[in-house]
Amino acid sequence: MANSAARNVIRVSSYLVATAVSLVLVTSVVPPIVADETDRAVVDAPAILVTAPVAGDIRSLSVKPGQGIGQGTSIAHLANPRIDRTTLIHLEESTAGTREQLEATRRKHEADLSYISQLDSEIAREKEQFGHQIEDEMTALRAQIEENEDLSRAKQAMVERHAKLVSRGIESPAALKPTAAEHAAAMSKAQSAVAELNGKKAQYEALQHDIYVGLDLQPIQDLAQKRRDVDIDARRVAIEEQEYAADLTSQKQLEAAEQQRVGTLDQSDIVAPSAGEVLALMAPQGSHVSAGDTIATMVNCKKDFVVAIFSYRKGEDLAVGTSVRIKGASFDHGRISAIIPKTSDKDDARFAVPFPQTERRELYAIIDPDPAVPSPYGDLKSVDQRNGPAKACDIGQWVTVSREGGLIPSMSNVWRNVQSTVAILAAAL
């Protein structure tokens, strides 16, 4: 009898243990496959990497992890006393050399212009002097022409008188020849003086038009030729001056750009590219960083989302646009924006929190906040650095996601709710 009762107790205990194990297995395996709810969900957001634009030493850090900052807020200050200034020194020397060449060219141009002015004055003085001389010569030639014409008329009268006497037989024909010869000589002198006067007139007219003809105008012609040579040289120097000025302007721009670059490399203030919250500082104060190294990571709380893990069997029920309820996050409603079968380490590096690890036949559901619900973080563009944003970010917070209209809950939540109910009843008793 006693042995039979003992065997019954052992049998009942075995059944109870088997039932408990079966219940645990069923509740841990079957519900996640068909459940419309999951507590394997975390609040995430795109990570903002603040990198060093240049190499240098971190002299100071202006923010702390968890601090909310606005766009343009100073995060760190870099200094690089070992910067290479070889290019800047070379540009400064080149600029100084070009400046000296430009000044020398300008002095040469000014000297040429001054010499041209002196030559113009000398040419004008010589022209005036020779002009007066030619005018005097033309006056003398006109007087000489009048004298020769008077003499020619007198000789012609004598020739006519002797011709009458010869015709009357008073004088012999031989007496007429000397008088006729003198008349011809007087006419020749008058014509020669007229020709010389015409030549002087042409020379005077040419002189007024800067045309120098004749041996007596050779000095002016030499001055004019020298003036043309100096003018050509002045034009050439003016072109060189313009070229040097253009080169100097270009070199100054290069020098200014290099000075700015060196100044940026020497001292650089790293600022926040956008508003958000500082997650972590990757380089301590006093450390040396290279260009491109991450100084800090930030996150914009207004761009948060939830990544939840569901069974692939629920893929048809979790189409893009499906409305879900969220428990434990700053927003309690959202919509599925994407379904992702898996991620990689490269993808995880883009976000503030790595995606939870999935098992076989599971997928990720990306859930964005319902746009109709205002953000609880306020306007981070005008955030006060001392007080931070209106509410701390809940990035990394584990939450529970339930599909709207879903019937099958998450068993872990069921057991959690049962445990809470039992605790409440026990406390009441």
Secondary structure, DSSP 8 states (H G I E B T S, - for coil): -HHHHHHHHHHHHHHHHHHHHHHHHHHHHHHHHH-SEEEEEEEE-BEEEEE-SS-EEEEEE---TT-EE-TT-EEEEEE-TT---HHHHHHHHHHHHHHHHHHHHHHHHHHHHHHHHHHHHHHHHHHHHHHHHHHHHHHHHHHHHHHHHHHHHHHHHHHHHHHHHHHHTSS-GGGHHHHHHHHHHHHHHHHHHHHHHHHHHHHHHHHHTT---SGGGHHHHHHHHHHHHHHHHHHHHHHHHHHHHHHHHHHHHHHHHHHHHHHHHHEEEEE-SSSEEEEEESS-TT-EE-TT-EEEEEE-GGG-EEEEEEEGGGTTTS-TT-EEEEESSS-SEEEEEEEES---HHHHTTBSS------TTEEEEEEEE-TTS--TT--GGG-BTTTBSSS---TT-EEEEEETT-----HHHHHHHHHHHHHHHHHH-
